[in-house]
């Protein structure tokens, strides 16, 4: 891996696979050495803005672009300069090709001499499959196609400028947008290595519509015969963020079957099929538009709006992981995933079914709650998340909508495979992943408890809804390996529920914890096993007694401790800071001896 810095130095990094770390190798390309070798010594260091290995040179030749506009092709093995481009004396043998939106293709023959001031390079790419043509984009909206030499100059020969270059302009106006992105892919039907398509973002008139432009270029007899035979404008539906072209140059698949992914703010991903460009060119269409396809987003954040998330590790505790995989929901999911693995069309930085097939285990799950009340769960074992299920607000068999309030808190118990969802209206939903094919549906309120028979389902089942208060749920946590559920409300009241009987054990009194809103709570179990270290109050407790405590943090930065069994407050008052503060979170320290 080559890394260039702001001082003009290029370093080489190597990834050590076994130790999974980056190592810096004892090889550097210094700006001072290159500027002296090129014969164009600049007084100041020039930042590196681009590094491209030349194709089909086994990584032995490296093209380096500097901010000042200087371009150098460097032989890594021989350690000398091969060619230099972009010095101040620029001879444009082909003039400037203005590819305006409604203009005919042109190929001027005039020889024009330009005084090239320091033009800042913004982006670059190879514009041929063999690395003989380089496309460089500049901050003033120009694009220069440089012809690079494949012959190695002798060590005694002075490296100098090579003036075979063509300037491209998308607009003839004086003030244009900088060239932000350049991509190239070849025309698979071409008989040489040069004809193809140049993708451009930028370079148009300031204030014009935001588009991505694709020029189809031909120069069958050399770069001096360059002409544009087609232009395509891809209209964007949002603000441009980034783009990637698949497959890229060097891929085994035909380059003409390239697919363009365009990322736009706020998170919209569009897909353009570029395989039809040659057909459009053959019809002599000067300006056409390709329609975008909305690429399905696996992890929505805006539509609907994501309000809360949780990443849970499915701990490998003995045979626990194996037992979880035998539950109806996960067993069906694993079978469906394995059977569909062969239909996945992409390879590389995507979900790897081959590696998963070795273990067939879900090790991590990512859960998100949304503003519309829905909940989604993904398999987060691998870098690319796989959607497991979407939990809507309807209970099958009961014919009722649970709640449309925004999800405010979620917790997942990996021992019992239960999911608790709290929302802004004070409603708590309980989902069961282990027993998804049978059971009853419980409705628990402050005054009554109802039981309904559930129809057999195919996925996670909502086992119960609890509505004790009409107050936003600020905290929710499974306690004692999922035997209990603690719910903290915005008014600082705490409810504890028994997960076996789905009944309320207690609802604390908010008067005992002040009037400040609750931020969060932590529920922990402590073992009293050392009688020599007991306080007077603790001395009344029997040996090895398991004690459950709940630590409640309020917005005024006070911490209250209550008994997890009955809700009574511990001590004479809360723990608090000497200075008036606003609390935002609390975290358990590992020195606590708890279970």
Secondary structure, 3 states (H helix, E strand, C coil): CEEECCCCCEEEEEEECCCCEEEEEEEEECHHHHHHHHCCCCCCCCCEEEEEECCCCCCCEEEEEECCCCEEEEECCCCEEEEEECCCEEEECCCEEECCCCCCCCCCCCCEEEECCCCCEEEEEECCCCCCEEEEEECCCCEEEEECCCCCCCCCCCCCECCCEEEEECCCCCCECCEEEEEEEECCCCCCCCCEEEEEEECCECCCCCEEEEEEEECCCCHHHCEEEEEEEEECCCEEEEEEEECCCCCCCCHHHCEEEEEEECCEEEEEEHHHHHHHHHCCCCCECCCCEECCCCCCCCCCCEEEEEEEECCCCCCHHHHHHCCHHHHHHHHHHHHCHHHCCCCCCCCCHHHHHHHCCCCEEEEEEECCCCEEEEECCCCCCEEEEEECCEECCCCEECCCCCEEEEEEECCCCEEEEEECCCEEEEEECCCCCCCEEEEEECCCEEEEECCCCCCCEEEEEEECCCCCEEEEEEECCCCEEEEEECCCCEEEEECCCCEEEEECCHHHHCCCCEEEEEEEEEEECCHHHCCCCHHHCCCCEEEEEEEEEECCCEEEEEECCCCCECCCCCEECCCCCCCCCCCCCCCCCEC
